[in-house]
Amino acid sequence: MTKRQTKNGRVAIGVIGGSGLYDMDGLTDIRKVRIATPFGKPSDEYVVGTLFGRRIAFLPRHGRGHRIMPTDINYRANVYGMKMLGVERIISVSAVGSMREDIRPGDIVIPHQFYDHTKHRRSTFFGNGVVAHVGIAEPVCGDLGKILVDAGTSVGATIHRGGIYLCMEGPQFSTQAESMTYRQWNVDVIGMTNATEAKLAREAELCYSTIALATDYDCWHHSEEPVTVEAVLEVMRHNIETSRAMIKQAVKMLPARRACSCGSALQSAIMTPAKLIPAKTKKDLAPIIGKYVKGR
């Protein structure tokens, strides 16, 4: 395998599965691909296959068997590996808690914004002699988000278009005091992973959008029991088939070429002159910055 090709053709769409989604059905011509990155190992092997004539790369962010905590996920390696495969769009699937009465367990939200409330993560590829400031005012690709909304509607899901996803550190769920405070911030859902992915996807010039599967009301809801793993998994079992159907529909709907600005996010973002960037950093980041920074 070359860095941007698999044996059976270019991979343009990536799917990152969260709690409950550890594999993709419907794929043919399947290969399992291990990728080494300058940032270490991704969460698992990438499963590369064909769906409706298009090559797809699937990765379970927590590893198969759900072995990796949110804080310990190697987000940089996961996104970098997608970039090496040639992926241009990432569809993320995640379990979330609802922070609004009208987003019921079982509903699906396609967030348009993230609030990063994490504390212990590396959420940039940059450093080691190179600085870049990437715009992320609109962290979700609007084109990809719209297609996910339309895909959800077409398969009969209860879809909420737009919303603010608060990304907490975890792995614990919220205290009641925290949950009530987040509600005052007017966030819509709460999870533990997607803001970090969205930042890295933007730096890698990849489109990114989330299928957020509401499993519970966190612990703010007066008529509900506090969230438990058992309750989350019960709702997830019902939601996961809907998310799979949405992904299949989205793959059919996605145009071959991107018309958004995600693919040029780094164009004016790299601040360090090429001659000052260490050779190793240039080499390590070549899949990301290579078209803007030439030479050794």
Backbone as CSV, one residue per row, in Angstrom:
resi,resn,N_x,N_y,N_z,CA_x,CA_y,CA_z,C_x,C_y,C_z
1,MET,0.840,-1.207,0.000,0.000,0.000,0.000,0.868,1.247,0.000
2,THR,0.588,2.170,-0.904,1.227,3.473,-0.837,0.518,4.305,0.204
3,LYS,1.032,5.474,0.462,0.439,6.302,1.500,-0.980,6.741,1.160
4,ARG,-1.277,6.928,-0.127,-2.582,7.472,-0.474,-3.428,6.520,-1.310
5,GLN,-2.981,5.287,-1.479,-3.733,4.342,-2.285,-3.805,2.999,-1.555
6,THR,-4.905,2.279,-1.738,-4.951,0.882,-1.366,-4.877,0.091,-2.648
7,LYS,-4.763,-1.190,-2.511,-4.639,-2.067,-3.672,-5.803,-1.887,-4.634
8,ASN,-6.994,-1.645,-4.099,-8.194,-1.610,-4.933,-8.684,-0.202,-5.244
9,GLY,-7.868,0.820,-5.031,-8.290,2.160,-5.402,-8.259,3.137,-4.251
10,ARG,-8.436,4.392,-4.579,-8.336,5.478,-3.619,-9.475,5.434,-2.608
11,VAL,-9.134,5.694,-1.366,-10.120,5.754,-0.289,-10.455,7.221,-0.051
12,ALA,-11.709,7.606,-0.233,-12.072,9.020,-0.129,-12.947,9.324,1.077
13,ILE,-13.572,8.304,1.676,-14.515,8.516,2.778,-14.058,7.712,3.983
14,GLY,-13.978,8.366,5.129,-13.628,7.694,6.372,-14.802,7.707,7.336
15,VAL,-14.953,6.621,8.070,-15.977,6.529,9.106,-15.282,6.171,10.412
16,ILE,-15.509,6.985,11.448,-14.977,6.695,12.780,-16.150,6.292,13.655
17,GLY,-16.120,5.060,14.129,-17.207,4.538,14.945,-16.942,4.738,16.424
18,GLY,-18.003,5.052,17.151,-17.884,5.254,18.588,-18.501,4.109,19.362
19,SER,-19.018,4.404,20.544,-19.597,3.377,21.407,-20.705,2.642,20.659
20,GLY,-20.548,1.331,20.517,-21.568,0.514,19.882,-21.336,0.248,18.420
21,LEU,-20.566,1.101,17.738,-20.307,0.892,16.318,-18.845,0.500,16.150
22,TYR,-18.605,-0.798,16.111,-17.251,-1.315,16.045,-16.928,-1.945,14.690
23,ASP,-17.900,-1.954,13.781,-17.651,-2.486,12.447,-18.660,-1.885,11.480
24,MET,-18.404,-2.079,10.201,-19.286,-1.589,9.145,-19.798,-2.784,8.364
25,ASP,-21.113,-2.897,8.206,-21.631,-3.970,7.371,-21.854,-3.459,5.951
26,GLY,-21.971,-4.377,5.021,-22.213,-4.020,3.633,-20.963,-3.793,2.810
27,LEU,-19.780,-3.829,3.437,-18.541,-3.617,2.692,-18.153,-4.875,1.922
28,THR,-17.619,-4.688,0.722,-17.040,-5.775,-0.051,-15.586,-5.449,-0.343
29,ASP,-14.854,-6.421,-0.881,-13.422,-6.230,-1.194,-12.681,-5.680,0.018
30,ILE,-12.873,-6.329,1.145,-12.362,-5.803,2.415,-10.885,-6.129,2.599
31,ARG,-10.163,-5.127,3.077,-8.772,-5.292,3.509,-8.619,-4.651,4.879
32,LYS,-7.787,-5.237,5.715,-7.426,-4.617,6.985,-6.042,-4.011,6.830
33,VAL,-5.949,-2.739,7.185,-4.726,-1.981,6.930,-4.163,-1.447,8.245
34,ARG,-2.941,-1.797,8.530,-2.233,-1.222,9.675,-1.393,-0.050,9.191
35,ILE,-1.470,1.052,9.902,-0.730,2.249,9.499,0.132,2.727,10.659
36,ALA,1.402,2.948,10.371,2.309,3.564,11.344,2.340,5.061,11.070
37,THR,2.249,5.856,12.119,2.271,7.307,11.951,3.364,7.913,12.834
38,PRO,3.784,9.145,12.555,4.751,9.812,13.430,4.211,10.052,14.833
39,PHE,2.902,9.878,15.018,2.271,10.135,16.315,1.939,8.848,17.056
40,GLY,2.407,7.720,16.534,2.132,6.450,17.179,1.060,5.661,16.449
41,LYS,0.513,4.666,17.138,-0.453,3.766,16.518,-1.870,4.321,16.599
42,PRO,-2.642,4.184,15.531,-4.075,4.478,15.618,-4.780,3.494,16.561
43,SER,-6.045,3.744,16.809,-6.803,2.934,17.771,-6.885,1.470,17.382
44,ASP,-6.841,1.175,16.091,-6.986,-0.197,15.610,-6.589,-0.226,14.142
45,GLU,-6.754,-1.380,13.527,-6.592,-1.470,12.086,-7.712,-0.697,11.391
46,TYR,-7.421,-0.161,10.227,-8.452,0.418,9.370,-9.041,-0.704,8.527
47,VAL,-10.354,-0.769,8.506,-11.026,-1.727,7.633,-11.418,-0.986,6.365
48,VAL,-10.801,-1.342,5.267,-11.026,-0.667,3.995,-11.839,-1.587,3.091
49,GLY,-12.930,-1.067,2.564,-13.781,-1.860,1.692,-14.549,-0.983,0.735
50,THR,-15.364,-1.617,-0.089,-16.148,-0.912,-1.099,-17.615,-0.904,-0.704
51,LEU,-18.242,0.259,-0.817,-19.664,0.426,-0.533,-20.256,1.280,-1.637
52,PHE,-21.191,0.705,-2.388,-21.802,1.408,-3.528,-20.741,1.956,-4.492
53,GLY,-19.726,1.147,-4.716,-18.697,1.514,-5.684,-17.659,2.492,-5.177
54,ARG,-17.700,2.835,-3.891,-16.751,3.804,-3.348,-15.956,3.157,-2.225
55,ARG,-14.674,3.500,-2.161,-13.807,2.915,-1.149,-13.969,3.674,0.174
56,ILE,-14.175,2.918,1.237,-14.457,3.451,2.571,-13.406,2.920,3.539
57,ALA,-12.980,3.758,4.473,-12.099,3.313,5.558,-12.847,3.461,6.876
58,PHE,-12.941,2.373,7.622,-13.628,2.392,8.921,-12.618,2.180,10.037
59,LEU,-12.783,2.948,11.131,-11.918,2.814,12.300,-12.742,2.943,13.569
60,PRO,-12.675,1.974,14.486,-13.337,2.129,15.789,-12.445,2.951,16.726
61,ARG,-12.910,4.117,17.137,-12.030,5.037,17.868,-11.584,4.481,19.218
62,HIS,-12.409,3.646,19.840,-12.026,3.064,21.134,-11.337,1.713,20.980
63,GLY,-11.091,1.287,19.739,-10.547,-0.044,19.491,-11.637,-1.089,19.603
64,ARG,-11.450,-2.192,18.908,-12.432,-3.267,19.023,-12.434,-3.813,20.437
65,GLY,-13.640,-3.987,20.988,-13.758,-4.382,22.379,-13.806,-3.207,23.328
66,HIS,-13.784,-1.986,22.789,-13.857,-0.753,23.590,-12.788,-0.758,24.690
67,ARG,-11.528,-0.708,24.238,-10.378,-0.848,25.137,-9.733,0.473,25.527
68,ILE,-10.083,1.568,24.823,-9.338,2.824,24.985,-10.259,3.916,25.503
69,MET,-9.877,4.523,26.631,-10.661,5.623,27.198,-10.616,6.849,26.295
70,PRO,-11.620,7.736,26.405,-11.622,8.940,25.561,-10.328,9.748,25.639
71,THR,-9.804,9.947,26.843,-8.577,10.729,26.996,-7.385,10.042,26.355
72,ASP,-7.374,8.698,26.355,-6.222,7.939,25.884,-6.262,7.625,24.390
73,ILE,-7.330,7.992,23.703,-7.394,7.773,22.265,-6.278,8.566,21.582
74,ASN,-5.622,7.936,20.631,-4.579,8.628,19.882,-5.247,9.329,18.693
75,TYR,-5.878,10.451,18.976,-6.644,11.174,17.955,-5.766,11.588,16.775
76,ARG,-4.553,12.030,17.060,-3.679,12.479,15.981,-3.349,11.329,15.037
77,ALA,-3.031,10.173,15.589,-2.732,9.021,14.739,-3.961,8.596,13.946
78,ASN,-5.137,8.637,14.576,-6.363,8.223,13.889,-6.649,9.084,12.659
79,VAL,-6.562,10.401,12.834,-6.860,11.306,11.725,-5.732,11.291,10.703
80,TYR,-4.501,11.245,11.169,-3.350,11.180,10.253,-3.437,9.938,9.369
81,GLY,-3.829,8.809,9.968,-3.977,7.579,9.193,-5.025,7.724,8.112
82,MET,-6.133,8.388,8.426,-7.157,8.642,7.411,-6.574,9.478,6.271
83,LYS,-5.789,10.488,6.622,-5.170,11.346,5.608,-4.238,10.523,4.718
84,MET,-3.462,9.640,5.309,-2.535,8.815,4.540,-3.268,7.903,3.561
85,LEU,-4.456,7.466,3.927,-5.244,6.612,3.041,-5.860,7.380,1.873
86,GLY,-5.833,8.713,1.954,-6.425,9.529,0.903,-7.802,10.044,1.231
87,VAL,-8.267,9.800,2.461,-9.610,10.233,2.870,-9.737,11.747,2.777
88,GLU,-10.894,12.209,2.289,-11.206,13.633,2.230,-12.349,14.013,3.158
89,ARG,-13.202,13.049,3.509,-14.352,13.319,4.367,-14.404,12.282,5.484
90,ILE,-14.650,12.758,6.702,-14.826,11.852,7.842,-16.234,11.996,8.390
91,ILE,-16.924,10.877,8.469,-18.217,10.805,9.162,-17.958,10.158,10.516
92,SER,-18.272,10.874,11.573,-18.051,10.392,12.930,-19.380,9.964,13.546
93,VAL,-19.366,8.834,14.245,-20.561,8.358,14.943,-20.249,8.310,16.434
94,SER,-21.121,8.910,17.255,-20.844,9.020,18.688,-22.124,8.938,19.513
95,ALA,-22.011,8.298,20.660,-23.080,8.350,21.661,-22.949,9.646,22.443
96,VAL,-24.075,10.321,22.692,-24.062,11.579,23.436,-25.209,11.614,24.435
97,GLY,-25.071,12.477,25.421,-26.174,12.772,26.311,-26.917,14.000,25.826
98,SER,-28.227,14.001,25.977,-29.033,15.150,25.572,-29.106,16.162,26.702
99,MET,-28.960,17.432,26.335,-29.067,18.515,27.305,-30.330,19.334,27.075
100,ARG,-31.227,18.806,26.226,-32.486,19.498,25.934,-33.648,18.519,26.013
101,GLU,-34.757,19.016,26.535,-35.958,18.185,26.690,-36.410,17.589,25.361
102,ASP,-36.328,18.379,24.286,-36.877,17.923,23.008,-35.936,17.023,22.220
103,ILE,-34.695,16.841,22.682,-33.806,15.838,22.084,-33.916,14.593,22.965
104,ARG,-34.717,13.681,22.524,-35.039,12.510,23.345,-34.053,11.369,23.092
105,PRO,-33.845,10.512,24.084,-33.044,9.313,23.834,-33.576,8.552,22.623
106,GLY,-32.691,8.246,21.699,-33.080,7.638,20.437,-33.052,8.610,19.278
107,ASP,-33.101,9.930,19.565,-32.997,10.939,18.508,-31.546,11.052,18.032
108,ILE,-31.381,11.681,16.879,-30.055,11.887,16.302,-29.851,13.373,16.032
109,VAL,-28.694,13.868,16.439,-28.342,15.275,16.244,-27.154,15.348,15.284
110,ILE,-27.215,16.279,14.353,-26.065,16.589,13.497,-25.531,17.942,13.949
111,PRO,-24.585,17.962,14.903,-24.124,19.239,15.464,-23.459,20.123,14.415
112,HIS,-23.553,21.438,14.652,-22.842,22.382,13.791,-21.720,23.092,14.539
113,GLN,-21.670,22.916,15.887,-20.657,23.583,16.694,-20.152,22.645,17.792
114,PHE,-18.922,22.924,18.254,-18.334,22.196,19.375,-17.853,23.193,20.432
115,TYR,-17.985,22.790,21.690,-17.348,23.520,22.787,-16.379,22.530,23.425
116,ASP,-15.086,22.850,23.365,-14.056,21.931,23.852,-13.794,22.188,25.333
117,HIS,-14.266,21.279,26.172,-14.099,21.396,27.624,-13.139,20.335,28.146
118,THR,-12.274,19.811,27.256,-11.298,18.802,27.672,-10.085,19.481,28.285
119,LYS,-9.242,18.675,28.947,-8.140,19.245,29.722,-6.787,18.573,29.469
120,HIS,-6.774,17.375,28.919,-5.541,16.587,28.904,-5.206,16.032,27.517
121,ARG,-5.480,16.789,26.445,-5.339,16.227,25.110,-4.448,17.070,24.213
122,ARG,-3.791,16.395,23.281,-3.105,17.081,22.196,-4.072,17.139,21.023
123,SER,-4.487,18.328,20.660,-5.497,18.484,19.618,-4.956,19.251,18.423
124,THR,-3.632,19.159,18.206,-3.017,19.784,17.038,-1.886,18.901,16.534
125,PHE,-1.661,18.944,15.218,-0.515,18.272,14.631,0.743,19.125,14.720
126,PHE,0.569,20.403,15.061,1.679,21.335,14.952,2.481,21.422,16.247
127,GLY,3.633,22.084,16.158,4.644,22.068,17.196,5.920,21.525,16.587
128,ASN,6.911,21.255,17.394,8.185,20.715,16.893,8.766,21.568,15.766
129,GLY,8.684,22.887,15.961,9.333,23.793,15.027,8.442,24.400,13.966
130,VAL,7.142,24.099,14.006,6.224,24.705,13.040,4.948,25.110,13.756
131,VAL,4.494,26.322,13.444,3.281,26.861,14.060,2.256,27.139,12.962
132,ALA,1.013,26.741,13.218,-0.087,27.073,12.308,-1.308,27.415,13.139
133,HIS,-2.066,28.397,12.697,-3.296,28.809,13.360,-4.448,28.620,12.375
134,VAL,-5.151,27.521,12.531,-6.200,27.157,11.583,-7.543,27.705,12.050
135,GLY,-8.282,28.317,11.151,-9.607,28.815,11.497,-10.572,27.675,11.748
136,ILE,-11.300,27.759,12.852,-12.256,26.706,13.179,-13.544,27.305,13.735
137,ALA,-13.842,28.534,13.305,-15.078,29.182,13.735,-16.297,28.330,13.386
138,GLU,-16.234,27.683,12.233,-17.286,26.748,11.824,-16.642,25.375,11.686
139,PRO,-16.605,24.602,12.774,-15.780,23.387,12.814,-16.341,22.206,12.042
140,VAL,-17.601,22.268,11.645,-18.241,21.178,10.910,-18.372,21.581,9.448
141,CYS,-18.096,20.651,8.546,-18.292,20.919,7.123,-19.791,21.032,6.860
142,GLY,-20.227,22.207,6.413,-21.653,22.424,6.173,-22.219,21.511,5.100
143,ASP,-21.433,21.243,4.057,-21.912,20.376,2.979,-22.121,18.947,3.478
144,LEU,-21.135,18.433,4.224,-21.250,17.070,4.736,-22.361,16.972,5.768
145,GLY,-22.482,17.995,6.630,-23.547,17.996,7.627,-24.929,17.964,6.995
146,LYS,-25.116,18.728,5.929,-26.414,18.743,5.242,-26.740,17.375,4.661
147,ILE,-25.751,16.720,4.081,-25.983,15.387,3.518,-26.361,14.398,4.613
148,LEU,-25.749,14.500,5.787,-26.108,13.598,6.887,-27.532,13.859,7.369
149,VAL,-27.931,15.131,7.420,-29.321,15.448,7.770,-30.275,14.816,6.765
150,ASP,-29.982,15.010,5.489,-30.854,14.463,4.448,-30.858,12.934,4.475
151,ALA,-29.705,12.343,4.749,-29.629,10.887,4.827,-30.462,10.366,5.990
152,GLY,-30.376,11.040,7.138,-31.163,10.630,8.299,-32.649,10.736,8.053
153,THR,-33.056,11.829,7.423,-34.474,12.010,7.108,-34.960,10.914,6.168
154,SER,-34.136,10.555,5.195,-34.544,9.570,4.190,-34.700,8.170,4.778
155,VAL,-34.001,7.874,5.893,-34.132,6.545,6.494,-35.106,6.544,7.682
156,GLY,-35.798,7.671,7.894,-36.841,7.723,8.912,-36.375,8.025,10.320
157,ALA,-35.152,8.534,10.462,-34.658,8.877,11.792,-35.255,10.196,12.263
158,THR,-35.342,10.371,13.583,-35.714,11.667,14.151,-34.445,12.502,14.237
159,ILE,-34.333,13.482,13.342,-33.095,14.236,13.167,-33.253,15.660,13.673
160,HIS,-32.246,16.125,14.399,-32.156,17.533,14.803,-30.990,18.142,14.031
161,ARG,-31.301,19.121,13.193,-30.275,19.747,12.369,-29.596,20.865,13.143
162,GLY,-28.319,20.721,13.377,-27.567,21.719,14.127,-27.653,21.486,15.624
163,GLY,-26.707,22.051,16.322,-26.650,21.920,17.773,-25.223,22.076,18.247
164,ILE,-25.072,22.396,19.535,-23.746,22.572,20.127,-23.400,21.313,20.914
165,TYR,-22.280,20.701,20.554,-21.767,19.499,21.218,-20.703,19.941,22.209
166,LEU,-20.945,19.754,23.504,-19.930,20.020,24.523,-19.089,18.766,24.693
167,CYS,-17.786,18.912,24.526,-16.867,17.775,24.648,-16.192,17.838,26.012
168,MET,-16.569,16.927,26.889,-15.994,16.855,28.230,-14.852,15.838,28.238
169,GLU,-14.058,15.859,29.300,-12.899,14.976,29.363,-13.292,13.525,29.600
170,GLY,-14.181,13.282,30.576,-14.481,11.904,30.935,-13.298,11.273,31.668
171,PRO,-13.310,9.956,31.920,-14.335,9.008,31.477,-15.598,8.998,32.342
172,GLN,-15.583,9.706,33.462,-16.789,9.761,34.274,-17.871,10.563,33.562
173,PHE,-19.130,10.241,33.856,-20.221,11.083,33.399,-20.271,12.338,34.284
174,SER,-21.151,13.263,33.966,-21.231,14.541,34.678,-21.756,14.376,36.097
175,THR,-21.330,15.291,36.976,-22.049,15.464,38.237,-23.321,16.262,37.927
176,GLN,-24.269,16.253,38.853,-25.480,17.051,38.630,-25.162,18.537,38.537
177,ALA,-24.215,19.003,39.343,-23.841,20.419,39.296,-23.261,20.775,37.923
178,GLU,-22.398,19.897,37.403,-21.835,20.138,36.076,-22.922,20.131,35.012
179,SER,-23.797,19.140,35.084,-24.849,19.010,34.076,-25.746,20.249,34.054
180,MET,-26.128,20.735,35.235,-26.964,21.930,35.313,-26.229,23.159,34.763
181,THR,-24.915,23.240,35.031,-24.122,24.362,34.516,-24.048,24.314,32.993
182,TYR,-23.799,23.140,32.434,-23.742,23.004,30.978,-25.071,23.399,30.337
183,ARG,-26.152,23.082,31.003,-27.466,23.473,30.485,-27.575,24.996,30.391
184,GLN,-27.009,25.699,31.382,-27.044,27.160,31.354,-26.191,27.719,30.217
185,TRP,-25.255,26.937,29.726,-24.415,27.362,28.603,-25.122,27.165,27.263
186,ASN,-26.333,26.623,27.318,-27.140,26.416,26.103,-26.509,25.440,25.120
187,VAL,-25.824,24.432,25.659,-25.350,23.368,24.785,-26.500,22.394,24.538
188,ASP,-26.374,21.587,23.491,-27.463,20.696,23.093,-27.195,19.230,23.424
189,VAL,-25.940,18.808,23.263,-25.571,17.434,23.596,-24.202,17.449,24.249
190,ILE,-23.868,16.347,24.922,-22.574,16.242,25.588,-21.946,14.896,25.260
191,GLY,-20.657,14.933,24.923,-19.908,13.723,24.617,-18.467,13.885,25.064
192,MET,-17.601,12.940,24.651,-16.236,12.932,25.168,-15.156,12.876,24.091
193,THR,-15.525,12.986,22.809,-14.505,12.714,21.785,-14.465,13.685,20.606
194,ASN,-15.571,14.241,20.184,-15.646,14.782,18.831,-14.974,16.120,18.609
195,ALA,-14.877,16.969,19.625,-14.215,18.256,19.417,-12.748,18.060,19.045
196,THR,-12.100,17.097,19.673,-10.693,16.819,19.376,-10.545,16.347,17.939
197,GLU,-11.418,15.433,17.514,-11.376,14.960,16.130,-11.614,16.087,15.139
198,ALA,-12.581,16.950,15.446,-12.936,18.024,14.518,-11.762,18.984,14.307
199,LYS,-11.044,19.318,15.382,-9.900,20.224,15.259,-8.807,19.620,14.379
200,LEU,-8.515,18.344,14.607,-7.465,17.683,13.834,-7.881,17.484,12.381
201,ALA,-9.152,17.167,12.174,-9.639,17.014,10.802,-9.496,18.316,10.029
202,ARG,-9.779,19.435,10.673,-9.641,20.732,9.994,-8.175,21.000,9.656
203,GLU,-7.262,20.719,10.592,-5.838,20.908,10.304,-5.383,20.022,9.149
204,ALA,-5.981,18.833,9.037,-5.620,17.906,7.963,-6.391,18.181,6.681
205,GLU,-7.195,19.249,6.676,-7.994,19.668,5.522,-9.008,18.608,5.108
206,LEU,-9.588,17.949,6.107,-10.622,16.952,5.870,-11.984,17.502,6.277
207,CYS,-13.012,17.206,5.513,-14.379,17.519,5.928,-14.732,16.623,7.118
208,TYR,-15.508,17.166,8.049,-15.851,16.419,9.259,-17.273,16.759,9.684
209,SER,-18.031,15.731,10.013,-19.358,15.932,10.597,-19.707,14.725,11.451
210,THR,-20.619,14.924,12.400,-20.947,13.922,13.406,-22.391,13.462,13.306
211,ILE,-22.571,12.158,13.440,-23.888,11.581,13.725,-23.911,11.336,15.232
212,ALA,-24.566,12.231,15.968,-24.592,12.155,17.427,-25.860,11.427,17.877
213,LEU,-25.683,10.269,18.483,-26.797,9.408,18.878,-27.141,9.678,20.343
214,ALA,-28.272,10.335,20.583,-28.675,10.657,21.959,-29.111,9.375,22.675
215,THR,-28.462,9.091,23.795,-28.756,7.859,24.540,-29.412,8.107,25.892
216,ASP,-29.366,9.361,26.380,-29.816,9.633,27.742,-29.943,11.134,27.926
217,TYR,-30.434,11.542,29.108,-30.540,12.965,29.453,-29.432,13.385,30.424
218,ASP,-28.237,12.798,30.294,-27.165,13.089,31.228,-27.718,12.863,32.638
219,CYS,-27.597,13.830,33.553,-28.205,13.615,34.876,-28.985,14.843,35.340
220,TRP,-29.358,15.704,34.385,-30.080,16.933,34.737,-31.584,16.728,34.783
221,HIS,-32.100,15.721,34.098,-33.539,15.588,33.881,-34.225,15.111,35.166
222,HIS,-35.229,15.871,35.599,-35.855,15.598,36.907,-36.623,14.287,36.941
223,SER,-37.077,13.797,35.799,-37.898,12.580,35.802,-37.138,11.354,35.350
224,GLU,-35.833,11.486,35.131,-35.034,10.364,34.661,-33.997,9.983,35.723
225,GLU,-33.620,8.692,35.725,-32.531,8.247,36.577,-31.201,8.758,36.008
226,PRO,-30.184,8.956,36.871,-28.871,9.348,36.359,-28.369,8.333,35.334
227,VAL,-27.591,8.820,34.374,-27.133,7.975,33.285,-26.276,6.820,33.804
228,THR,-26.478,5.649,33.227,-25.672,4.469,33.531,-25.224,3.836,32.219
229,VAL,-24.169,3.030,32.283,-23.685,2.339,31.096,-24.779,1.438,30.533
230,GLU,-25.512,0.765,31.415,-26.559,-0.152,30.954,-27.629,0.588,30.158
231,ALA,-28.038,1.762,30.648,-29.061,2.535,29.948,-28.553,3.021,28.600
232,VAL,-27.304,3.466,28.565,-26.716,3.931,27.315,-26.691,2.807,26.284
233,LEU,-26.242,1.625,26.693,-26.119,0.512,25.756,-27.467,0.056,25.241
234,GLU,-28.497,0.128,26.077,-29.829,-0.284,25.631,-30.325,0.609,24.493
235,VAL,-30.170,1.926,24.655,-30.599,2.834,23.592,-29.689,2.701,22.374
236,MET,-28.387,2.483,22.621,-27.445,2.347,21.525,-27.811,1.184,20.618
237,ARG,-28.300,0.115,21.193,-28.663,-1.049,20.368,-29.733,-0.679,19.350
238,HIS,-30.638,0.227,19.733,-31.678,0.664,18.807,-31.134,1.695,17.810
239,ASN,-30.205,2.532,18.274,-29.690,3.614,17.428,-28.697,3.161,16.373
240,ILE,-27.965,2.089,16.669,-26.813,1.771,15.842,-27.211,1.358,14.431
241,GLU,-28.321,0.653,14.306,-28.761,0.258,12.969,-29.186,1.483,12.153
242,THR,-29.780,2.456,12.841,-30.152,3.692,12.139,-28.910,4.418,11.637
243,SER,-27.876,4.468,12.456,-26.651,5.155,12.029,-26.016,4.433,10.845
244,ARG,-26.053,3.106,10.848,-25.507,2.362,9.709,-26.281,2.676,8.428
245,ALA,-27.607,2.734,8.551,-28.430,3.059,7.380,-28.134,4.473,6.897
246,MET,-27.922,5.408,7.823,-27.585,6.786,7.450,-26.268,6.852,6.696
247,ILE,-25.275,6.122,7.177,-23.965,6.146,6.519,-24.081,5.623,5.094
248,LYS,-24.796,4.520,4.927,-24.971,3.969,3.583,-25.646,4.978,2.657
249,GLN,-26.682,5.630,3.162,-27.387,6.610,2.349,-26.487,7.797,2.034
250,ALA,-25.713,8.246,3.016,-24.817,9.383,2.812,-23.761,9.068,1.763
251,VAL,-23.225,7.854,1.806,-22.209,7.457,0.819,-22.782,7.550,-0.591
252,LYS,-24.030,7.150,-0.758,-24.666,7.248,-2.070,-24.885,8.700,-2.486
253,MET,-25.124,9.573,-1.530,-25.472,10.961,-1.822,-24.258,11.874,-2.009
254,LEU,-23.110,11.506,-1.449,-21.945,12.394,-1.494,-21.449,12.577,-2.925
255,PRO,-21.257,13.826,-3.353,-20.680,14.050,-4.685,-19.225,13.603,-4.728
256,ALA,-18.742,13.310,-5.912,-17.371,12.828,-6.057,-16.358,13.893,-5.645
257,ARG,-16.660,15.144,-5.920,-15.723,16.236,-5.619,-16.295,17.160,-4.551
258,ARG,-15.409,17.670,-3.736,-15.820,18.620,-2.697,-15.956,20.023,-3.272
259,ALA,-16.962,20.743,-2.784,-17.144,22.138,-3.188,-16.965,23.084,-2.008
260,CYS,-16.588,22.552,-0.854,-16.428,23.357,0.359,-15.005,23.894,0.439
261,SER,-14.722,24.620,1.527,-13.387,25.200,1.707,-12.503,24.368,2.633
262,CYS,-12.991,23.214,3.092,-12.219,22.402,4.041,-10.867,21.991,3.461
263,GLY,-10.828,21.751,2.152,-9.609,21.278,1.513,-8.515,22.309,1.368
264,SER,-8.763,23.551,1.797,-7.730,24.592,1.743,-7.583,25.307,3.085
265,ALA,-7.919,24.609,4.169,-7.916,25.231,5.498,-6.534,25.715,5.928
266,LEU,-5.479,25.092,5.414,-4.115,25.457,5.812,-3.482,26.510,4.907
267,GLN,-4.198,26.944,3.909,-3.595,27.774,2.864,-2.871,29.005,3.404
268,SER,-3.452,29.670,4.389,-2.829,30.865,4.964,-2.564,30.700,6.457
269,ALA,-2.534,29.458,6.926,-2.475,29.220,8.373,-1.070,28.967,8.906
270,ILE,-0.156,28.517,8.045,1.183,28.156,8.514,2.023,29.427,8.665
271,MET,2.445,29.680,9.895,3.145,30.922,10.205,4.660,30.807,10.038
272,THR,5.215,29.625,10.197,6.665,29.445,10.209,7.216,29.363,8.785
273,PRO,8.215,30.167,8.448,8.827,30.062,7.115,9.371,28.656,6.871
274,ALA,9.229,28.170,5.652,9.637,26.799,5.328,11.089,26.533,5.696
275,LYS,11.964,27.518,5.507,13.387,27.303,5.756,13.707,27.104,7.238
276,LEU,12.771,27.492,8.112,13.005,27.344,9.546,12.377,26.073,10.132
277,ILE,11.590,25.379,9.328,10.939,24.166,9.825,11.931,23.012,9.788
278,PRO,12.158,22.323,10.902,13.110,21.205,10.917,12.753,20.142,9.876
279,ALA,13.777,19.536,9.306,13.569,18.541,8.252,12.684,17.397,8.721
280,LYS,12.892,16.941,9.951,12.078,15.828,10.456,10.611,16.216,10.563
281,THR,10.344,17.435,11.005,8.963,17.894,11.106,8.328,17.978,9.725
282,LYS,9.087,18.480,8.737,8.570,18.517,7.369,8.217,17.111,6.890
283,LYS,9.086,16.172,7.170,8.852,14.792,6.738,7.643,14.203,7.448
284,ASP,7.574,14.403,8.763,6.472,13.831,9.543,5.121,14.382,9.091
285,LEU,5.084,15.671,8.778,3.823,16.320,8.433,3.588,16.435,6.933
286,ALA,4.402,15.754,6.143,4.300,15.875,4.685,2.892,15.608,4.146
287,PRO,2.159,14.588,4.641,0.805,14.385,4.110,-0.133,15.557,4.384
288,ILE,0.191,16.364,5.399,-0.678,17.472,5.789,-0.207,18.795,5.211
289,ILE,1.093,19.084,5.319,1.595,20.395,4.898,2.382,20.356,3.604
290,GLY,2.546,19.182,3.020,3.445,19.022,1.868,3.129,19.914,0.695
291,LYS,1.860,20.182,0.440,1.532,21.008,-0.727,1.816,22.487,-0.503
292,TYR,2.066,22.855,0.766,2.380,24.263,1.074,3.856,24.462,1.422
293,VAL,4.492,23.425,1.951,5.875,23.529,2.417,6.704,22.509,1.638
294,LYS,7.584,22.977,0.792,8.377,22.103,-0.051,9.785,21.951,0.498
295,GLY,10.452,20.900,0.063,11.859,20.730,0.364,12.120,20.136,1.718
296,ARG,13.383,19.868,1.953,13.805,19.260,3.212,14.394,20.322,4.130
